[in-house]
Amino acid sequence: MPLITGALVALLLAAQAGFAFAHDHNHPELNEWYRSLQSRKGPCCGGPDEDATSLNDLQWRTKGKTFEVFVEGGWVDVPEEAIVNVPNVTGTAKVWLYHFNGMPVVRCFMPGMMG
């Protein structure tokens, strides 16, 4: 039984490692572009929450000179230093989050094309 458990754990870890580098499983050609993205808060990708969350047009909005995103059941302010200032080749808004004291915090945000 321990051999089966060990094999299962190894299989799960290998599967996780394989998915960790796939930012958009439908467009692996964009992986290098995703890895190059950064805000003034640092690189967008890296760490346990490296995958971007895609947002539809109803999940993000402007707020003065910055933005808000609707994630995990509520609106979260996007700090100005979290905005990624390069063209969004996907056209869909993206947000990278981390958690502080159990609350979502925006590490990077890239607006999409509304409409």
Protein Blocks (a to p, Z undefined) as FASTA:
>chain_A
ZZmmmmmmmmmmmmmmmmmmmmblmlmmlmmmmmmpccfkbcfbgcjklpccdddfklgc
cehjbccddeehiacdddfklpccbdcfkopacdddddeehiacdfbdcdddeZZ
